[in-house]
Amino acid sequence: MVKRSGMRRLAAFAAAAALVLGLVGCGGAQSTAQGNIEPVNLSVWTYYNGDQLESFNKLVETFNDTVGKEKNITVESYSQGSVNDLEAQVMAAAQGKVGASAMPNIFMAYADTAYAMDQMGELADLAPYFTDEERAAYLDSYLTEGDFDDSGSIKIFPVAKSTELLFLNDTDWKHFAAATGAQDSDLETVEGLVKTAEAYYNWTDAQTDTPNDGKALFGRDAMANYMLIGAKELGDTIFDVKDGKMTMGLSEDAARKLWDNYYVPYIKGWAAASGRFRSDDIKIGSILAYIGSNSSATYFPTQVMLSDTESHDIELKVLPTPHFEGGKKVSVQQGAGMAVAKTTDAEVEASVVFLKWFTQPENNIAFAVGSGYLPVTHAANDMDAIHSSGLALTGSMENVLTEAVDAVNTNELYTTKAFEGGTDARSKLNYSMSDLATADRATVEERLAAGESAEEAEAEFLTDAYFEAWYQSLCDALSQYEG
């Protein structure tokens, strides 16, 4: 990463701050004395919980006490629970269902949900409130995610983003590494990760007299990301979207590569997934590493609980996400943005004032440090700027943000464009391979317990015909969402 001089960094930081704190641009309201502004109350719905919610609410309070007070804007924050809970509440409000809450002014939304809301005519286009100079302050791919018709519109405004990293139980990894010579660099590629997982399974299997009881090395939090990003690195775009219409583009060769590097290791016991999230699996010692969002860092356990009476402390190490050998280095762009409901002009303008303030570099960095998410402006998405903020970074958060910022700044970022049925199509990717792998591994374990060898127990699932049947079933399932 290129180092900037202190003077240049501060100048860029100040310029970005001036942009986002400026007047609402291109037709927006001009600033006037407080007494001439009608008070505006804004409601914001999020799915934040824990440290993320606490960090967000602190910033909301700061806004209300400063810029909000000056401009007669009051923001009220409401957590709706999980992502799915939030989406259900927003859709119920938009559809006017009996018992639903009133539509919020601002709500977190992923592209598919925002697209559906936009088709209903519920979303405000924020583009008229930003000058070209203001837009340039943000990472371009973050803004274009909400430009559904490629017209330059902003239907989703980025406030915090994430990508994926490799989270490692470094304490127990070091025991394995010392015994076998394994190195962190072995985990830089998907193929290297799988090869190391085989070695770890064999090493743990040898620790007991019981055959075939080795442990898995890794798991994945979001299988859809593995499929989409993996395919992209291999030259395919699974969901190729134009004008809101999707064409499926997963070749058999790319699908086979994805299969061989997740399904096959899973069947053999080298990869695993049992808890709701892979951080849960880390906690019970069933895996040593997982690939997941940098925002999940705050949930990484500090102990492994092997039983009610046996536990030990562990330390986190964060590494870059493995990439496919010979492919492009692509990182997933994820994290919901903020959508603004199409209400009164005054409420939309006030919403923009809050969102610009929230993404002012020092405020966005404060949220990043407290939540593990990434800032969304060029000025803030920089470790020099984060260090210059003066905010205290724990050792793990320093590691997380350093790796995540580097991934965003050096790799191609990719997220799917929205299309009708996109959420359901993504769900097919999420569960098609993983559910099959889970069910088939259970069968393998039953056969092993009955005395079969590993080769005998796994043979049925490792044929070309078995892969081809899965591939065809996935293609058939996804084809229903095509244009």
C-alpha positions as CSV (number, residue, x, y, z in Angstrom):
1,M,0.0,0.0,0.0
2,V,1.3,3.4,-1.0
3,K,2.3,5.6,2.1
4,R,1.2,9.2,2.1
5,S,3.0,12.0,3.8
6,G,1.3,13.3,6.9
7,M,0.5,16.7,5.3
8,R,-1.0,15.1,2.2
9,R,-3.1,12.7,4.3
10,L,-4.5,15.5,6.5
11,A,-5.3,17.6,3.4
12,A,-7.2,14.7,1.8
13,F,-9.0,14.0,5.1
14,A,-10.0,17.6,5.5
15,A,-11.2,17.8,1.9
16,A,-13.4,14.7,2.3
17,A,-14.8,16.1,5.5
18,A,-15.7,19.4,3.8
19,L,-17.5,17.5,1.0
20,V,-19.7,15.4,3.2
21,L,-20.5,18.2,5.6
22,G,-21.4,20.7,2.8
23,L,-24.8,21.8,1.9
24,V,-27.2,19.3,0.4
25,G,-26.1,19.6,-3.3
26,C,-27.8,19.8,-6.7
27,G,-31.2,21.0,-5.8
28,G,-31.1,20.2,-2.1
29,A,-32.1,22.5,0.7
30,Q,-29.8,25.4,1.6
31,S,-28.7,25.8,5.3
32,T,-30.7,28.4,7.2
33,A,-30.9,29.6,10.8
34,Q,-32.3,27.0,13.1
35,G,-35.4,29.1,13.9
36,N,-36.4,29.0,10.2
37,I,-36.2,25.2,9.8
38,E,-39.2,23.0,10.6
39,P,-38.2,20.1,12.9
40,V,-37.8,16.8,11.2
41,N,-37.9,13.4,13.0
42,L,-36.2,10.5,11.2
43,S,-36.5,6.8,12.0
44,V,-33.7,4.4,11.0
45,W,-34.1,0.7,11.0
46,T,-31.1,-1.6,11.1
47,Y,-30.2,-5.2,11.8
48,Y,-27.2,-4.2,13.9
49,N,-26.8,-6.0,17.2
50,G,-24.1,-6.1,20.0
51,D,-21.0,-4.0,19.4
52,Q,-22.3,-2.9,16.0
53,L,-25.5,-1.5,17.4
54,E,-23.8,0.2,20.3
55,S,-21.3,1.9,17.9
56,F,-24.1,3.0,15.5
57,N,-26.3,4.4,18.3
58,K,-23.4,6.4,19.8
59,L,-22.9,8.1,16.5
60,V,-26.7,8.8,16.2
61,E,-26.5,10.4,19.6
62,T,-23.6,12.5,18.5
63,F,-25.4,13.6,15.4
64,N,-28.5,14.6,17.3
65,D,-26.4,16.7,19.7
66,T,-24.5,18.5,17.0
67,V,-25.5,18.8,13.4
68,G,-29.0,17.5,14.1
69,K,-29.5,20.1,16.8
70,E,-28.3,22.8,14.5
71,K,-30.6,21.8,11.6
72,N,-33.6,20.7,13.7
73,I,-33.2,17.0,12.7
74,T,-33.7,14.2,15.2
75,V,-32.7,10.6,14.3
76,E,-34.1,7.7,16.2
77,S,-32.5,4.2,15.7
78,Y,-34.4,0.9,15.9
79,S,-32.8,-2.5,15.6
80,Q,-35.2,-5.0,14.0
81,G,-33.2,-8.1,14.9
82,S,-31.7,-10.2,12.1
83,V,-31.4,-9.3,8.4
84,N,-34.4,-11.5,7.6
85,D,-36.5,-9.8,10.4
86,L,-35.6,-6.4,9.0
87,E,-36.5,-7.3,5.4
88,A,-39.8,-8.8,6.6
89,Q,-40.7,-5.7,8.6
90,V,-39.8,-3.3,5.8
91,M,-41.8,-5.2,3.2
92,A,-44.8,-5.4,5.6
93,A,-44.6,-1.7,6.2
94,A,-44.4,-1.0,2.4
95,Q,-47.3,-3.2,1.7
96,G,-49.4,-1.7,4.4
97,K,-50.1,-5.0,6.1
98,V,-52.4,-5.0,9.1
99,G,-50.3,-4.5,12.3
100,A,-47.2,-3.4,10.4
101,S,-45.2,-0.4,11.6
102,A,-45.1,2.8,9.7
103,M,-42.5,2.9,6.9
104,P,-39.1,4.2,8.3
105,N,-37.4,7.1,6.7
106,I,-34.1,5.2,6.4
107,F,-33.6,1.4,6.5
108,M,-30.7,-1.0,5.8
109,A,-31.2,-3.0,2.7
110,Y,-29.3,-5.4,0.4
111,A,-29.5,-4.9,-3.3
112,D,-32.3,-7.4,-4.0
113,T,-34.6,-6.0,-1.3
114,A,-33.9,-2.5,-2.3
115,Y,-34.6,-3.4,-6.0
116,A,-38.0,-4.9,-5.0
117,M,-38.8,-1.8,-3.0
118,D,-37.8,0.4,-5.9
119,Q,-40.0,-1.5,-8.3
120,M,-42.9,-0.7,-5.8
121,G,-42.0,3.0,-6.1
122,E,-40.9,3.3,-2.5
123,L,-37.3,4.5,-2.8
124,A,-36.0,8.0,-3.2
125,D,-33.1,8.6,-5.6
126,L,-30.4,10.4,-3.7
127,A,-28.3,11.2,-6.8
128,P,-29.7,14.8,-7.1
129,Y,-28.4,15.6,-3.6
130,F,-24.7,14.9,-4.5
131,T,-22.4,16.9,-6.7
132,D,-19.9,15.1,-8.9
133,E,-17.2,16.1,-6.4
134,E,-19.1,14.6,-3.5
135,R,-19.7,11.3,-5.4
136,A,-16.0,11.0,-6.2
137,A,-15.3,10.9,-2.4
138,Y,-16.9,7.4,-2.2
139,L,-15.6,4.1,-3.7
140,D,-17.4,4.0,-7.1
141,S,-18.5,0.4,-6.8
142,Y,-20.2,1.1,-3.6
143,L,-22.4,3.8,-5.2
144,T,-23.1,1.9,-8.4
145,E,-24.5,-1.1,-6.4
146,G,-27.7,1.0,-6.0
147,D,-27.8,2.2,-9.6
148,F,-30.3,-0.4,-10.8
149,D,-31.0,1.1,-14.2
150,D,-27.4,2.3,-15.0
151,S,-28.6,5.9,-15.1
152,G,-26.4,7.2,-12.3
153,S,-29.1,6.9,-9.6
154,I,-28.3,6.2,-6.0
155,K,-31.1,4.0,-4.5
156,I,-28.8,2.4,-1.9
157,F,-26.4,4.6,0.0
158,P,-23.2,3.0,1.4
159,V,-22.5,3.6,5.0
160,A,-20.3,0.6,5.9
161,K,-19.1,-2.3,3.9
162,S,-17.3,-5.6,4.4
163,T,-15.4,-8.2,2.5
164,E,-14.3,-11.7,3.5
165,L,-11.1,-12.8,5.3
166,L,-9.7,-16.0,6.8
167,F,-10.1,-16.2,10.5
168,L,-7.7,-18.6,12.3
169,N,-7.4,-20.1,15.8
170,D,-3.8,-19.3,15.8
171,T,-3.1,-21.0,19.2
172,D,-4.1,-24.5,18.0
173,W,-2.8,-23.8,14.5
174,K,0.7,-23.3,15.9
175,H,0.7,-26.8,17.5
176,F,-0.1,-28.3,14.1
177,A,2.4,-26.1,12.3
178,A,5.2,-27.0,14.7
179,A,4.5,-30.7,14.3
180,T,4.1,-30.7,10.5
181,G,5.9,-27.6,9.1
182,A,2.7,-26.1,7.9
183,Q,2.9,-22.3,7.2
184,D,0.5,-19.4,6.9
185,S,1.5,-19.1,3.3
186,D,0.0,-22.6,2.7
187,L,-3.4,-20.9,3.1
188,E,-3.0,-18.3,0.4
189,T,-4.8,-20.3,-2.3
190,V,-8.0,-22.4,-2.2
191,E,-6.1,-25.4,-3.4
192,G,-3.4,-24.8,-0.7
193,L,-6.1,-24.5,2.0
194,V,-7.6,-27.9,0.9
195,K,-4.3,-29.6,0.8
196,T,-3.5,-28.3,4.3
197,A,-6.9,-29.4,5.5
198,E,-6.1,-33.0,4.3
199,A,-2.8,-32.9,6.2
200,Y,-4.6,-31.5,9.3
201,Y,-7.2,-34.3,9.2
202,N,-4.5,-37.0,8.9
203,W,-2.5,-35.4,11.7
204,T,-5.4,-35.3,14.1
205,D,-6.5,-38.7,13.0
206,A,-3.1,-40.1,14.1
207,Q,-3.5,-38.6,17.6
208,T,-5.9,-41.5,18.6
209,D,-6.2,-45.2,18.1
210,T,-9.7,-44.7,16.5
211,P,-9.5,-44.8,12.7
212,N,-11.1,-42.0,10.6
213,D,-11.7,-39.6,13.5
214,G,-9.6,-36.7,12.1
215,K,-10.8,-33.1,12.4
216,A,-11.8,-30.6,9.8
217,L,-9.5,-27.6,9.3
218,F,-11.9,-25.0,7.9
219,G,-15.5,-23.9,7.1
220,R,-17.3,-21.2,5.2
221,D,-19.9,-18.8,6.5
222,A,-21.4,-17.8,3.1
223,M,-21.5,-20.5,0.5
224,A,-23.1,-18.2,-2.1
225,N,-20.0,-16.0,-1.8
226,Y,-17.7,-19.0,-2.4
227,M,-19.7,-19.8,-5.5
228,L,-20.0,-16.3,-6.9
229,I,-16.5,-15.1,-6.1
230,G,-14.9,-18.4,-7.0
231,A,-16.6,-18.5,-10.3
232,K,-15.6,-14.9,-11.0
233,E,-12.0,-15.8,-10.3
234,L,-12.3,-18.7,-12.7
235,G,-13.7,-16.5,-15.4
236,D,-17.5,-17.0,-15.0
237,T,-20.3,-14.7,-13.9
238,I,-23.0,-16.9,-12.4
239,F,-25.6,-14.1,-12.4
240,D,-25.0,-11.9,-15.5
241,V,-27.6,-9.1,-15.2
242,K,-28.5,-6.5,-17.7
243,D,-31.6,-4.2,-17.5
244,G,-32.8,-6.2,-14.5
245,K,-32.7,-9.5,-16.4
246,M,-30.4,-12.4,-15.4
247,T,-28.6,-14.9,-17.5
248,M,-27.0,-17.8,-15.7
249,G,-23.3,-18.3,-16.6
250,L,-21.8,-21.2,-14.6
251,S,-19.7,-23.4,-16.8
252,E,-19.2,-27.1,-16.0
253,D,-15.5,-26.6,-15.7
254,A,-15.8,-23.8,-13.1
255,A,-18.5,-25.7,-11.2
256,R,-16.2,-28.8,-11.1
257,K,-13.4,-26.6,-9.6
258,L,-15.8,-25.3,-6.9
259,W,-17.1,-28.8,-6.2
260,D,-13.6,-30.3,-5.9
261,N,-12.5,-27.6,-3.4
262,Y,-15.5,-27.7,-1.1
263,Y,-17.8,-30.7,-1.6
264,V,-15.0,-33.2,-1.9
265,P,-13.1,-32.0,1.2
266,Y,-16.3,-31.9,3.1
267,I,-17.2,-35.5,2.2
268,K,-13.7,-36.5,3.4
269,G,-14.1,-34.7,6.7
270,W,-11.5,-32.0,5.9
271,A,-14.1,-29.2,6.0
272,A,-17.1,-28.8,8.3
273,A,-20.1,-26.7,9.2
274,S,-22.4,-27.5,12.2
275,G,-23.2,-24.4,14.2
276,R,-25.3,-21.5,12.9
277,F,-22.0,-19.6,12.1
278,R,-18.5,-20.9,11.7
279,S,-17.4,-18.9,14.7
280,D,-19.6,-21.3,16.7
281,D,-17.7,-24.2,15.2
282,I,-14.4,-22.5,16.2
283,K,-15.7,-22.2,19.8
284,I,-16.3,-26.0,20.1
285,G,-13.1,-26.9,18.4
286,S,-14.6,-28.6,15.4
287,I,-12.6,-26.4,13.0
288,L,-9.5,-24.1,13.3
289,A,-10.4,-21.6,10.6
290,Y,-13.2,-20.1,8.7
291,I,-13.8,-17.7,5.8
292,G,-16.3,-15.0,6.6
293,S,-17.0,-11.3,6.7
294,N,-14.6,-9.0,8.4
295,S,-17.6,-7.7,10.4
296,S,-17.8,-11.1,12.1
297,A,-14.5,-10.5,13.9
298,T,-16.3,-9.2,16.9
299,Y,-17.9,-12.6,17.3
300,F,-14.7,-14.6,17.2
301,P,-14.4,-16.6,20.5
302,T,-11.6,-16.2,23.0
303,Q,-11.9,-19.8,24.2
304,V,-12.4,-23.2,22.8
305,M,-14.9,-25.2,24.9
306,L,-14.2,-28.9,24.3
307,S,-16.5,-30.0,27.1
308,D,-18.2,-28.7,30.2
309,T,-14.9,-29.1,32.0
310,E,-12.2,-28.7,29.3
311,S,-11.5,-25.4,27.7
312,H,-8.5,-23.3,26.7
313,D,-7.8,-19.7,25.6
314,I,-7.1,-19.0,21.9
315,E,-5.8,-16.1,19.9
316,L,-7.2,-14.8,16.6
317,K,-5.0,-14.4,13.5
318,V,-6.5,-12.8,10.4
319,L,-5.3,-13.7,7.0
320,P,-6.3,-12.8,3.4
321,T,-9.1,-14.9,1.8
322,P,-7.6,-17.7,-0.3
323,H,-7.9,-17.2,-4.0
324,F,-7.9,-19.9,-6.8
325,E,-4.5,-20.6,-8.3
326,G,-4.0,-18.8,-11.6
327,G,-7.3,-16.9,-11.3
328,K,-8.1,-13.2,-10.9
329,K,-7.9,-11.9,-7.3
330,V,-11.5,-11.0,-6.6
331,S,-12.9,-9.9,-3.2
332,V,-16.6,-9.9,-2.4
333,Q,-18.2,-6.5,-1.8
334,Q,-20.9,-7.0,0.8
335,G,-22.8,-5.3,3.6
336,A,-26.2,-3.6,3.4
337,G,-26.5,0.1,2.6
338,M,-29.1,2.6,3.6
339,A,-32.2,3.1,1.5
340,V,-34.3,6.2,1.9
341,A,-38.1,6.0,1.7
342,K,-39.8,8.3,-0.8
343,T,-41.6,10.5,1.6
344,T,-41.6,14.4,1.9
345,D,-38.8,16.5,0.3
346,A,-37.9,17.7,3.8
347,E,-37.5,14.2,5.2
348,V,-35.5,13.0,2.2
349,E,-33.2,16.0,2.5
350,A,-32.8,15.5,6.2
351,S,-32.0,11.9,5.6
352,V,-29.2,12.9,3.2
353,V,-27.8,15.3,5.8
354,F,-27.6,12.5,8.3
355,L,-26.0,10.0,5.8
356,K,-23.4,12.5,4.6
357,W,-22.5,13.2,8.2
358,F,-22.3,9.5,9.1
359,T,-19.9,8.9,6.2
360,Q,-17.7,11.9,7.1
361,P,-14.3,10.2,7.5
362,E,-13.8,10.6,11.2
363,N,-17.4,9.4,11.9
364,N,-17.2,6.5,9.5
365,I,-13.8,5.5,11.0
366,A,-15.3,5.6,14.5
367,F,-18.0,3.2,13.4
368,A,-15.5,0.9,11.6
369,V,-13.2,0.7,14.7
370,G,-16.2,-0.1,16.9
371,S,-17.9,-2.6,14.6
372,G,-15.3,-4.2,12.3
373,Y,-17.0,-2.8,9.2
374,L,-15.1,-0.8,6.6
375,P,-15.4,2.9,5.8
376,V,-16.9,3.8,2.4
377,T,-14.8,6.9,1.3
378,H,-11.4,6.8,-0.3
379,A,-10.1,9.1,2.5
380,A,-11.3,6.9,5.3
381,N,-10.6,3.5,3.7
382,D,-6.9,3.8,4.5
383,M,-5.0,2.5,7.5
384,D,-3.0,5.8,7.8
385,A,-6.3,7.7,8.1
386,I,-7.6,5.1,10.7
387,H,-4.4,5.4,12.7
388,S,-4.5,9.2,12.5
389,S,-8.0,9.2,14.0
390,G,-6.5,8.6,17.4
391,L,-9.0,5.9,18.2
392,A,-7.8,2.9,20.1
393,L,-7.5,-0.3,18.1
394,T,-7.3,-3.7,19.8
395,G,-4.7,-6.0,18.4
396,S,-7.4,-8.1,16.6
397,M,-9.2,-5.1,15.2
398,E,-5.9,-3.7,13.9
399,N,-5.3,-7.0,12.1
400,V,-8.9,-7.2,10.8
401,L,-9.0,-3.7,9.4
402,T,-5.5,-3.9,7.9
403,E,-6.3,-7.1,6.0
404,A,-9.8,-5.9,4.9
405,V,-8.6,-2.5,3.8
406,D,-5.8,-4.1,1.8
407,A,-8.2,-6.5,0.1
408,V,-10.6,-3.7,-0.9
409,N,-7.8,-1.5,-2.2
410,T,-5.8,-4.2,-4.1
411,N,-8.4,-6.8,-5.4
412,E,-11.2,-6.5,-7.8
413,L,-14.5,-6.0,-5.9
414,Y,-17.5,-7.9,-7.0
415,T,-21.2,-8.1,-6.0
416,T,-24.1,-9.3,-8.0
417,K,-26.5,-6.8,-9.6
418,A,-30.1,-6.9,-8.4
419,F,-32.7,-8.8,-10.4
420,E,-36.2,-10.1,-9.7
421,G,-35.9,-13.3,-7.7
422,G,-32.3,-12.5,-6.9
423,T,-32.6,-13.3,-3.2
424,D,-34.1,-16.8,-3.9
425,A,-31.5,-17.5,-6.6
426,R,-28.7,-16.6,-4.2
427,S,-30.3,-18.9,-1.6
428,K,-30.0,-21.8,-4.2
429,L,-26.3,-21.1,-4.4
430,N,-26.0,-20.9,-0.6
431,Y,-27.6,-24.3,0.0
432,S,-27.3,-26.4,-3.1
433,M,-23.8,-27.7,-2.5
434,S,-23.6,-27.3,1.2
435,D,-26.8,-29.1,2.1
436,L,-25.8,-32.0,-0.2
437,A,-22.4,-32.1,1.4
438,T,-23.8,-32.2,4.9
439,A,-26.2,-35.0,4.1
440,D,-23.7,-37.1,2.3
441,R,-21.0,-36.6,5.0
442,A,-23.5,-37.9,7.5
443,T,-24.0,-41.0,5.3
444,V,-20.2,-41.5,5.1
445,E,-19.9,-41.3,8.9
446,E,-22.6,-43.9,9.3
447,R,-20.8,-46.2,7.0
448,L,-17.5,-45.6,8.7
449,A,-19.2,-46.5,12.0
450,A,-20.5,-49.7,10.5
451,G,-16.9,-50.7,9.6
452,E,-16.5,-49.6,6.0
453,S,-13.2,-48.1,4.9
454,A,-13.1,-44.4,4.0
455,E,-12.7,-45.3,0.3
456,E,-15.7,-47.6,0.4
457,A,-17.8,-45.1,2.4
458,E,-17.0,-42.2,0.1
459,A,-16.9,-43.9,-3.3
460,E,-20.6,-43.3,-4.3
461,F,-20.2,-39.5,-3.9
462,L,-16.9,-39.0,-5.7
463,T,-17.9,-40.1,-9.2
464,D,-18.2,-37.9,-12.3
465,A,-21.8,-38.9,-12.6
466,Y,-22.6,-37.7,-9.1
467,F,-21.1,-34.3,-9.8
468,E,-22.8,-34.0,-13.1
469,A,-26.2,-34.8,-11.6
470,W,-25.7,-32.0,-9.0
471,Y,-24.5,-29.5,-11.6
472,Q,-27.5,-30.2,-13.8
473,S,-29.9,-29.8,-10.9
474,L,-28.3,-26.5,-9.9
475,C,-28.5,-25.2,-13.5
476,D,-32.2,-26.3,-13.6
477,A,-32.9,-24.6,-10.3
478,L,-31.3,-21.3,-11.4
479,S,-32.7,-21.2,-14.9
480,Q,-36.2,-20.3,-13.5
481,Y,-34.8,-16.9,-12.5
482,E,-33.4,-16.1,-15.9
483,G,-34.8,-13.1,-17.9
